[in-house]
Amino acid sequence: MGSTLVTIGQAVRSNLVVDFQTNLAWATLLDLAPGAGPAHQRLARALRAAIRDGRLPTGAAVPPSRALAEELGCSRWVVTEAYGQLVTEGYLAARVGSATRVAWTPDDPPRGTRPPRPRAPAARYDLAPGLPDVRAFPRRRWADAVGAVTRTVSVADLGLPDPRGHPAARRTIAEYLRRSRGAVATPDTVTICAGITDGVARIARALRRLGVDAVAVEEPGWPRLRAAVEGAGVAVRPVPVDAEGLRVDGLDGVRAVVVGAAHQFPSGTVLSPARRAALLRWARAVDGFVVEDDYDAEFRYDRRPIAAMQGLDPGRVALLGSVSKTLSPALGLGWLVAPGVLAAAADPVTAAPPVLDQLALATFVDRGWYDAHLRAARRRFRTRRDLLLAALARAVPEGAVDGTAAGLHVLLRLPSGVDAPAVVRAAARAGLSLMALDDYRAVPPVTPTPVLVLGYGNLADSEIEPAVAVLRATLDRVS
């Protein structure tokens, strides 16, 4: 058993590490400032205070008396006397052959804390947007990629990482974006980041350094992107979306905008050619920037995916992508291709994802496994979308499905007067997870919009019919 002790004034922090406990209280700060009474009484007071204020939670083990005595530089008698006193008072419970543990349970939660919220029952069916088919994650090939990297990585690559990402990963992503998304990208213009939200935050900080104090976002849109912009200290200006995508005529007074050109979330629209041209003209006119959120552009079912807008004007458009919708958000891997002026203003100390993960992704792409996974995923999601639309047509004939044949979600427009938020709440009680369109608005409308956002990424084909049946029953109850 190894241990260290850090002393701050008269306070002692013990962070002993042992291999036979999982809920030990080694890292608790014990205030042993000199005071009235002998050492064993002062130790008992310190432990009692740590227990009462929640730093030593119920069930946590305290150090063995010999180990704590060694840490504190006192006799073992001091510790055993303090422990004995607290056992007598009911704060500790001692068992022969087992660790001494905290037994005291407060009647009320410690000051400054809140009791845990009761967990909602797990949904039986997941029609909420946001996740790909995590059941189909290519575990074996990803493990092979990780194993190959771990066996072959150089000693130099195990040192301090490049904040922009490993050169091999940037080279692979640049080549992938050129051939699959029509982007203008080189290893020098690519930054490996933790995902699209991280990329938006990086760009927002760079924009702030360039004097941009407000960024337009699509309304409705993904709330985390708004939060990322605001978290960088930049104001958010919601701009409406219509059937052709972002309303470019709503960009007065800003010099930057985040837009989902290939497939807007949650409206499901594709930015029309006319709007693309107008958006680029606007950027040049105001000396501004377009941040292209390419979050699920690989999934188009009625035609080939539309090329990234970044290829039309790489000096004005930054391109963001990730594997969150194609592989899994658990990987935390994405990329950013930024114009030179934005790249120069970017935060040079922001940490990149772990190097081994970056190299595993590069290996996964270089061996052709990523393209093979995308081809299989497109076939699977096309079939699943068709099954969902057919089930909705049978069970909810009064609804109208909207949205381009792309991505991992559709909109279900219900008759006027249906309370979509009430449907979402009632569905959750019935074990069905889904969202309302108004959940994605920066400013909720006075009258709720009768539109549901239904995701089919994280739903097995066999679950579609029963999930839609629960939705039908929920609509009947709410009506």
Secondary structure, 3 states (H helix, E strand, C coil): CECCEEEECCEEEECCECCCCCCECCCCEEECCCCCCCHHHHHHHHHHHHHHCCCCCCCCECCCHHHHHHHHCCCHHHHHHHHHHHHHHCCEECCCCCCCEECCCCCCCCCCCCCCCCCCCCCCEECCCCCCCHHHCCHHHHHHHHHHHHHHCCCHHHCCCCCCCCHHHHHHHHHHHHHHHCCCCCCCCEEEECCHHHHHHHHHHHHHHCCCCEEEEEECCCHHHHHHHHHCCCEEEEEEEECCEECHHHCCCCCEEEECCCCCCCCCCCCCHHHHHHHHHHHHHCCCEEEEECCCCCCECCCCCCCCHHHHCCCCEEEEEECCCCCCHHHCCEEEECCHHHHHHCCCCCCCCCHHHHHHHHHHHHCCHHHHHHHHHHHHHHHHHHHHHHHHHHHCCCCEEECCCECCEEEEECCCCCCHHHHHHHHHHCCEECEEHHHHCCCCCCCCCCEEEEECCCCCHHHHHHHHHHHHHHHHHHC
